[in-house]
Amino acid sequence: VSNMAKSKSDLSRAFSEDGARKTHVGGQALLEGVMMRGKYNWAVGVREPDGGVYEESHDLASGQEKNGWMYWPCVRGCRAMVESLVLGYKALEIAALHAFNEDEEDEAESATSEPAAKSDGDAVFGKKEMAFSMVLGLLMGVVLFIVAPAFITNLLVGEYDAHTLAWNIVDGLLRVAVFVFYIWLIGRMSDIKRMFGYHGAEHKTIHCYE
């Protein structure tokens, strides 16, 4: 009985309380590194070309707020999604700057100058490139996982209203097939394989907290 109680207690802690503090921890794999996010701050760790690890941390504005309309139901979910996207691309920009900065002069200059003094052209991906890649990624996602399966399903099954059940089954199977093939295809790229490794490290880090 005591073992069952302990097992239940350990499981409940992972989803509720860990001592006196909740485990508000998330993360994201980056280029040669990870971004970890807590309730009050977020941080980036990136492996540099010389083997060292660059670290950078920032306070999280939403962690300082307690109440307000931004915490209303539905609103808080949309706000959290936008915040996660913005933080994700900020972290990617930091990682791109430090993971592939192989010019010694650039490294020396970055060590002695303020981050704000850097221009978009100094980074591998500037803000324009990041914005373009985000929009392109969203468009490709819609085309690959929504438009293309629906178009193929119409060709194979017919119109949705005439074959509702069959249409949904075929469309669902096609979406899964496209997703699995996409993961398999990009997983064959060496850089993506390495990113998958960092993604696993990020999950293991969160698991340690839980």
N, C-alpha and C positions, 0 to 999 in steps of 0.2 A: 504494500500500500504506500509506503514511504517513497519507494522508487517511482511509482506512478505519479505521486504528488509532486516530486521533484521535477520529473519530465514535463508535467503540465506547467509548473512554475517557470521553467526555462523557456518553454515555447511561448508562454504569455508575455514574458519579459521582452522577447524579440519584437513583439508588435505593440507593446504598451510602454512599460517603465523598465529602466535599468537602474536599480537603486532609486535615487531621487531625481534622475534626469532621463528624459526621453531620448531615443537615438535618432535625432533628426540628421541623418547623414545620407548624402547621395554623391554621385560622381559621373565622370565622363572620360572616355579614352581620348587622347590627343595624339598629335604627331610626336613620337618619342617621349610620351609622358602621360600624366593624368591630371584631371581637375577634380578636386574633392570639395564638396559643399556641405556646410553645417547649417545650423539655424541662424547663426549670427555672423558668419564669415565664410569666405571661399578662398581656395589656394590652388596654385598650379605648381607642379614639379615636372621639369623637362630635362632629359638627358642631352647634354651638349656634345658637339663633335669631339672635344678633347676628353670626354669621359666623365666630366664633372656634371653635377646636377644643379640646375638653376631653379630657385624657389621664389615664389612671389605670392603674397596673400593680401586680401582686401576685406574690409567690413562689408556686410550685406545690409543694404538699406532696409529691406523688408523685415529683417530680424530685430530692428530697433522699434518697430511700430507695434502697438498693442491692440488698438481698436480702429474704427473708421469704416467708411463705406467700401474700402478696398477689400475688407474681410467679409462682406456680405456673401451669401450663397450664390453660386454661379459666377459672380464677379471675381471672387478670389481664385477660382480655377483658371479663368482666362488670364488674370494677372500673373499667376504662377507660371503658365505656359509661356507667356511673352518674356517674363523674367528669365526663365530657363534658356530660351533661345538666345537672348542677348548675352547672358553669361557664357553660354557655350561658344558663341562666336568670338567673344573677347578672349576666352581661354585658347581657342584655336589660333588666334592672331599672335598671342604671346608665344605659344609653342612653335609656330612657324618661324618666328623671328629668332628664337634661340636654338632650335634643333638643327637648322641648316646654315647657321652663320659661321662659315669656315674661314672667312677673311680675318686675319689676325688684327689688322688695322681697325676693322669694324668692331671687333671684340674689345679692343683697347678703348675705342671711342665710346662704346656703349657703357663701359665700366666707369668712365669719368664724367659722363654727361647725364643730365636728367632725362627720364623716359619721355617727357613732354616735348623735348627738343627734337625728337626723331620725326621725320616726315614719313608719309605713306610709302614713298619710294624706297625707304631704307628696309622695309620689311619684305619678306617673300610674298606675302599677300597683304595688300593695302586694304583700306576700308571699302574702296570701290570694288575690288576683286572679291572681298568677303560678301558684300551685298549681292553682287552678280551671282556668285556661287550659291547663295541661299535661295535666290529666286529661281535659278536654274534647277537646283535640287528639288524644290517644291513642284515645279512644272514637270520634271521627269518622274517624280513620285506619282503625281496625278495621272500622267499618261501611262506609265508602266503598270500601276496597280489598280487603276479604275477604268480609264478610257479603253485601253487595249483589251483587257479581259471582257468588258461589256460588248465591244465591237465584235470580237471573235465569237462570243456567246450568241449574239444575234445571227451570225452567219451559220452557226451549227444548230441552234435550237429554234430560232425564229423570234418573233417579237415577245417582249416580256408579258404583256397582257394575255397572250394566247397560251403560254406555257410557263406559268409563274413558278411552280415548284421545280421543274426541270431547269429553268433558266437560272434560278438561284443556286442550284446544286452545281451546275456546270461553271457558272461564274465564280463561285467560291473555290472550286477545285483549280480553276485556272489561276486565280490570285495566289493560292498557296504554291502552285507550281512555279509561277513567275518569281515569287519571293525566294523559294529554295534555290532555284537556278541562279538568281542574282547573287545570293550569299556564296554559293559554290564558285561562281565565276570570279567575283572580286577577291575571294579567299585564295585564289591561285596567284595573286599579285604579292610579291615579297613584302612590300610596304604595308599592305593591308593585313597580311599574316602577323606582322609585328604589332600592328595596332590592335588586332584581336587579342594578342598577348597582354597588352596594357589594359585592355577592356577586362580581361580576366583578373588582372591584379587589382583593378578598381573594385570589382565585386568581392574579392577576398578581403580587401581592406574594410569594406562595409560590413562583411560577415564578422570580422573581428569585433567591431563595435556592438553588433547585435548579439 
